[in-house]
Amino acid sequence: MSEQTRWLPIWLLFFCGCTLSLHIGKLPPSLPLLTDAFSLRLSQAGTLVATFSILIGLTGLLLGTVVARFGYVAFAVVGVALAGVGSVLGATANSYSWLMLSRAVEGLGWIVAVVAIPSLMARLATPRDTPVVLSIWGAFLPAGAGAMLLLTPFLLRAGDWRMAWWVAAIASIVASIIVLEIGRRNQKLYSQLKQSSTVKPWVEIKSVRAWGLFFCFFFYSFQFIALTSFLPTLLVTEAGMSLASASRWTALVLLTNVIGNLAAGRLIRRGVPVYVLLGVAATSVGVLALVTLLPLPVYIRITSAILFAVLGGLIPGTLFATASRVASKPAATGILIGFMLQAAGLGQWMGPMLLTRVVEATGLWWAGGLLLMLMATMGVIAAFIGFRSLPSAIAK
């Protein structure tokens, strides 16, 4: 750990991580143009959207182990750069298969970098500030994806869908250079991670707390992606909004998720028990998800969705902050983050699929809200079982 928290490189690493999420946020607004350009069937478009989730769900733990064993700095640089290279491949794609290959390259780089960067950030912080730093990292996805959701429509009007791919590519390639420079300037500090990199994944994931991380992230991702994925559809079909307005509201919901992430680390540092934070957040998002999907006035539904995102942000922020405390050694944190990401990938894949099945079977959006409440209840149980015995005190 650093003797003094180095906030500038920490925030630079965070913003480099945000460039990874540009590759997620660029796709939804571009999908209609991609469908026309490549004559995509609905199933092909769905596969394109699900590529990241499938890769994360299948490889999170494996890649977390590889990163922890062979070095965080190198994989952080390569991961961010690989996401940029994948976006270049996508920008030059002239077939669906080439576009799919580009998404796979982006996804591989995304996972590797997301596992590596938070450990680099934590290494630059004092023990007291580590929960705050790791909770900041939890905000990289809504911050980057939300910003790109707002930016992409302007890029589409300025050019075509390829413009969004080029912007994301340049951002990630520049970010990889910044990560490389931070690694060089803090080589001595990061060498301690490399020296302690003999880690065993089965040792790290066998504890009740490790499985608490897994299931809490799974249930959260299930709810968050299911609700936000169909929020534009809900606002258009039931509230009569234009697609542009519905997309802007959805981007705002994603961005407000950052607030909860940033608050989580500070609450943990103040001594709020992890299981209390997770339990309160899970209960709140379950109720708010149901309210959002009930046939209520649109202002109530939008307010509920925003509160859902804000309070929901406490969950990933808390889980990222807790991973370093559950790991047996600093170098093992990446394994647990990879394990958490695998859970997130599974939740992101299953959430939209099961929500649509319930809504189609009943014809009622609020029936899907009951499903999300069930997931929230399971999240509360996972939080209590996994973290009831975790001390709330943080090193001073």
C-alpha positions in Angstrom: 0.0 0.0 0.0 1.1 3.6 -0.6 2.1 5.7 2.4 -0.1 8.5 1.1 -3.0 8.2 -1.3 -2.0 9.3 -4.8 -5.3 10.8 -6.0 -4.1 12.1 -9.4 -3.0 8.7 -10.9 -6.0 7.1 -9.2 -8.4 9.4 -11.0 -6.5 9.0 -14.3 -6.8 5.2 -14.0 -10.5 5.6 -13.4 -11.0 7.7 -16.5 -9.0 5.2 -18.5 -11.4 2.6 -17.2 -14.3 4.8 -18.3 -13.0 4.5 -21.9 -13.7 0.8 -21.7 -17.4 1.5 -21.1 -17.6 3.7 -24.2 -17.6 0.4 -26.1 -20.8 -0.6 -24.3 -22.5 2.7 -24.5 -21.9 3.2 -28.3 -23.9 0.1 -29.4 -27.5 0.7 -28.3 -28.0 4.0 -30.2 -26.1 2.6 -33.2 -28.1 -0.6 -33.5 -30.7 0.6 -35.9 -28.0 1.8 -38.3 -26.1 -1.4 -37.9 -29.2 -3.5 -38.6 -29.7 -1.6 -41.9 -26.0 -1.6 -42.9 -25.6 -5.3 -42.4 -29.2 -6.5 -42.9 -29.2 -8.0 -39.4 -31.9 -10.4 -38.2 -33.2 -9.7 -34.7 -31.3 -12.7 -33.4 -28.0 -11.4 -34.9 -28.6 -8.0 -33.3 -29.2 -9.7 -30.0 -26.0 -11.7 -30.2 -24.1 -8.6 -31.0 -25.5 -6.9 -27.8 -24.9 -10.0 -25.7 -21.3 -10.6 -26.7 -19.8 -8.9 -23.7 -22.1 -10.6 -21.2 -21.4 -14.0 -22.7 -17.6 -13.5 -22.6 -17.7 -12.1 -19.1 -19.9 -15.0 -17.9 -17.6 -17.6 -19.4 -14.1 -16.2 -18.7 -14.2 -13.8 -15.7 -12.6 -16.1 -13.2 -10.1 -17.6 -15.6 -8.9 -14.2 -16.8 -8.8 -12.9 -13.3 -6.5 -15.8 -12.4 -4.3 -15.1 -15.4 -4.0 -11.4 -14.6 -3.3 -12.0 -10.9 -0.6 -14.6 -11.7 1.3 -12.8 -14.5 1.1 -9.1 -13.6 -1.5 -6.4 -13.3 0.3 -3.5 -15.1 1.0 -5.4 -18.3 -2.6 -6.7 -18.6 -4.1 -3.3 -17.7 -2.2 -1.7 -20.6 -2.8 -4.6 -23.0 -6.5 -4.8 -22.1 -7.3 -1.1 -22.6 -5.3 -1.1 -25.9 -7.0 -4.3 -27.1 -10.4 -2.7 -26.5 -9.3 0.2 -28.7 -7.9 -2.2 -31.4 -11.2 -4.1 -31.4 -13.1 -0.8 -32.0 -10.8 0.0 -34.9 -11.6 -3.5 -36.4 -15.3 -2.7 -35.9 -15.0 0.7 -37.5 -13.5 -0.9 -40.6 -15.9 -3.9 -40.7 -17.7 -4.7 -43.9 -19.5 -7.9 -42.8 -21.4 -9.2 -39.7 -18.8 -11.8 -39.0 -16.0 -9.1 -38.9 -18.2 -7.0 -36.7 -18.7 -9.9 -34.3 -14.9 -10.6 -34.3 -14.3 -6.9 -33.4 -16.8 -7.1 -30.5 -15.1 -10.3 -29.2 -11.7 -8.5 -29.3 -13.2 -5.5 -27.5 -14.8 -7.8 -24.9 -11.6 -9.7 -24.2 -9.7 -6.5 -23.7 -12.5 -5.1 -21.5 -12.5 -8.1 -19.1 -8.7 -8.2 -18.7 -8.5 -4.4 -18.1 -11.5 -4.3 -15.7 -9.8 -7.1 -13.6 -6.4 -5.4 -13.6 -7.0 -1.6 -13.1 -8.8 -1.7 -9.7 -5.8 -3.4 -8.1 -3.5 -0.8 -9.6 -5.8 1.9 -8.1 -5.9 0.2 -4.7 -2.1 -0.1 -4.6 -1.9 3.8 -4.8 -4.2 4.2 -1.7 -3.7 4.0 2.0 -5.6 1.2 3.8 -8.1 3.8 5.1 -8.8 5.2 1.6 -8.8 1.8 -0.2 -12.6 1.3 0.1 -13.2 4.8 -1.3 -10.9 4.2 -4.2 -12.4 0.8 -5.1 -15.9 2.1 -4.8 -14.9 4.9 -7.3 -13.9 2.1 -9.7 -17.4 0.7 -9.4 -18.6 3.8 -11.2 -16.6 3.3 -14.4 -19.4 1.4 -16.2 -22.3 3.8 -15.7 -20.1 6.8 -16.1 -18.6 5.7 -19.4 -21.6 4.0 -20.9 -24.0 6.8 -19.8 -21.7 9.5 -21.3 -21.4 7.5 -24.6 -25.2 7.0 -24.8 -25.5 10.8 -24.7 -22.7 11.4 -27.2 -23.4 8.8 -29.8 -26.6 10.3 -31.2 -24.5 13.5 -32.0 -21.8 11.4 -33.6 -24.4 9.5 -35.7 -25.7 12.8 -37.0 -22.2 14.0 -37.7 -21.2 10.9 -39.7 -22.5 7.4 -39.3 -22.2 4.6 -36.8 -18.5 4.2 -37.6 -17.8 7.6 -36.1 -18.8 6.3 -32.6 -16.4 3.3 -33.1 -13.5 5.6 -34.0 -14.1 7.9 -31.0 -14.1 4.9 -28.6 -11.0 3.5 -30.3 -9.0 6.6 -30.0 -10.0 7.2 -26.4 -9.0 3.6 -25.4 -5.7 3.7 -27.3 -4.7 7.1 -25.6 -5.9 5.6 -22.3 -3.5 2.6 -22.7 -0.6 5.0 -23.1 -1.6 6.8 -19.9 -1.9 3.5 -18.0 1.6 2.5 -19.3 3.0 5.8 -18.0 1.4 5.4 -14.6 2.8 1.9 -14.4 6.3 3.2 -15.2 6.1 6.0 -12.6 4.9 3.6 -9.9 7.0 0.6 -10.9 8.5 0.1 -7.4 5.1 0.1 -5.8 3.6 -2.3 -8.4 6.5 -4.7 -8.2 5.2 -5.8 -4.8 2.1 -7.1 -6.6 4.2 -9.0 -9.0 6.3 -10.5 -6.3 3.3 -11.9 -4.4 1.5 -13.2 -7.5 1.6 -16.9 -6.6 -2.2 -17.2 -6.1 -4.6 -20.1 -6.1 -8.1 -19.4 -7.4 -9.7 -22.3 -5.7 -8.4 -21.0 -2.3 -9.8 -17.5 -3.0 -13.3 -18.6 -4.1 -14.0 -21.3 -1.5 -15.0 -18.9 1.3 -18.6 -17.9 2.1 -17.6 -14.2 1.6 -16.3 -14.9 -1.9 -19.6 -16.5 -2.8 -21.3 -13.6 -1.2 -19.5 -11.3 -3.6 -20.6 -13.6 -6.5 -24.3 -13.9 -5.7 -24.7 -10.2 -4.6 -23.3 -9.1 -8.0 -25.3 -11.6 -9.9 -28.7 -10.5 -8.4 -27.8 -6.8 -8.8 -26.7 -7.2 -12.4 -29.8 -9.2 -13.2 -32.0 -6.4 -11.9 -30.0 -3.4 -13.2 -29.5 -4.6 -16.8 -33.1 -6.0 -17.1 -34.6 -2.7 -16.0 -32.3 -0.2 -17.9 -32.3 -2.3 -21.1 -36.1 -2.0 -21.4 -36.6 1.4 -19.8 -36.6 3.2 -23.3 -39.2 0.7 -24.6 -41.3 1.2 -21.5 -41.2 5.0 -21.8 -42.0 4.9 -25.5 -44.8 2.3 -25.4 -46.5 3.2 -22.1 -45.6 6.9 -21.6 -45.8 8.0 -25.2 -42.3 9.5 -25.2 -40.2 9.9 -28.3 -37.3 7.5 -28.6 -34.8 10.3 -28.4 -36.3 11.6 -25.1 -36.6 8.0 -23.7 -32.9 7.4 -24.5 -31.8 10.6 -22.8 -33.7 9.7 -19.6 -32.1 6.3 -19.7 -28.7 7.8 -20.1 -29.4 10.0 -17.0 -30.5 6.9 -15.1 -27.2 5.3 -15.9 -25.2 8.4 -14.9 -26.9 8.8 -11.6 -25.7 5.2 -10.7 -22.3 6.8 -10.2 -23.6 8.6 -7.1 -24.2 5.4 -5.3 -20.9 3.9 -6.2 -19.0 7.0 -4.9 -21.0 7.0 -1.7 -20.4 3.3 -0.9 -16.7 3.6 -0.1 -17.2 6.6 2.2 -20.0 4.8 4.1 -17.8 1.8 4.6 -14.9 4.0 5.7 -17.3 5.5 8.3 -17.9 2.0 9.7 -21.3 1.1 8.1 -21.3 -2.7 8.0 -21.1 -4.2 4.5 -24.2 -6.5 4.9 -26.3 -3.5 6.1 -25.3 -1.4 3.0 -26.0 -4.3 0.7 -29.2 -5.3 2.4 -30.7 -1.8 2.4 -29.6 -1.2 -1.2 -31.0 -4.5 -2.4 -34.3 -3.9 -0.6 -34.6 -0.4 -2.0 -33.9 -1.3 -5.6 -36.4 -4.2 -5.5 -39.2 -1.9 -4.4 -38.2 0.9 -6.8 -38.0 -1.6 -9.8 -41.5 -2.6 -9.1 -42.7 1.0 -8.9 -41.0 1.8 -12.2 -42.8 -1.0 -13.9 -46.2 -0.2 -12.4 -48.8 1.7 -14.5 -48.2 5.0 -12.7 -47.7 8.6 -14.0 -44.5 8.9 -16.0 -42.9 11.4 -13.6 -43.2 8.8 -10.7 -41.8 6.1 -12.9 -38.8 8.2 -14.0 -38.2 9.4 -10.4 -38.3 5.8 -9.2 -35.9 4.7 -12.0 -33.4 7.4 -11.0 -33.6 6.4 -7.3 -33.2 2.8 -8.4 -29.9 3.7 -10.1 -28.6 5.9 -7.2 -29.3 3.4 -4.5 -28.4 0.5 -6.7 -24.9 2.0 -7.2 -24.2 1.3 -3.5 -24.1 -2.4 -4.4 -21.2 -2.6 -7.0 -19.4 0.2 -5.1 -19.6 -1.9 -1.9 -18.7 -5.1 -3.6 -15.6 -3.7 -5.3 -14.5 -2.1 -2.0 -15.0 -5.4 -0.2 -13.1 -7.6 -2.6 -9.7 -6.4 -1.3 -10.8 -7.3 2.2 -11.9 -10.7 1.2 -8.8 -11.5 -0.8 -6.1 -13.4 1.1 -3.4 -11.0 -0.3 -3.4 -7.9 -2.5 -2.4 -9.9 -5.6 -5.4 -12.1 -5.2 -7.9 -9.2 -5.5 -8.0 -9.7 -9.3 -9.2 -13.3 -8.9 -12.2 -12.2 -6.8 -13.0 -9.3 -9.2 -12.9 -11.8 -12.1 -15.2 -14.0 -10.1 -17.6 -11.1 -9.5 -17.5 -10.1 -13.2 -18.4 -13.7 -14.1 -21.5 -13.3 -11.9 -22.2 -10.0 -13.5 -22.0 -11.5 -17.0 -24.4 -14.2 -16.1 -26.8 -11.7 -14.5 -26.6 -9.4 -17.5 -27.4 -12.4 -19.8 -30.3 -13.9 -17.7 -32.0 -10.7 -16.5 -33.3 -9.3 -19.8 -34.1 -12.8 -21.1 -36.2 -13.8 -18.0 -37.9 -10.4 -17.7 -39.1 -10.5 -21.3 -40.4 -14.1 -20.7 -42.4 -13.0 -17.7 -43.8 -9.9 -19.4 -44.7 -11.9 -22.6 -46.4 -14.6 -20.5 -48.5 -12.2 -18.4 -48.8 -9.2 -20.7 -47.9 -7.1 -17.6 -44.8 -5.1 -17.1 -45.3 -5.0 -13.3 -45.2 -8.8 -13.3 -41.6 -8.4 -14.4 -41.3 -6.1 -11.4 -42.2 -8.9 -9.1 -39.4 -11.0 -10.6 -37.0 -8.2 -9.9 -38.2 -8.0 -6.3 -37.6 -11.7 -6.0 -34.0 -11.1 -7.1 -33.7 -8.3 -4.6 -34.8 -10.6 -1.8 -32.2 -13.1 -2.8 -29.6 -10.4 -2.8 -30.5 -9.4 0.8 -30.1 -13.1 1.8 -26.8 -13.4 0.1 -25.5 -10.2 1.7 -26.5 -11.3 5.2 -25.1 -14.8 4.8 -21.9 -13.6 3.1 -21.0 -10.6 5.1 -22.7 -10.7 8.5 -19.4 -11.6 10.2 -17.2 -9.2 8.2 -15.8 -6.5 10.6 -17.0 -3.0 9.8 -13.8 -1.3 11.1 -11.4 0.1 8.5 -7.7 0.6 9.2 -6.9 4.1 10.2 
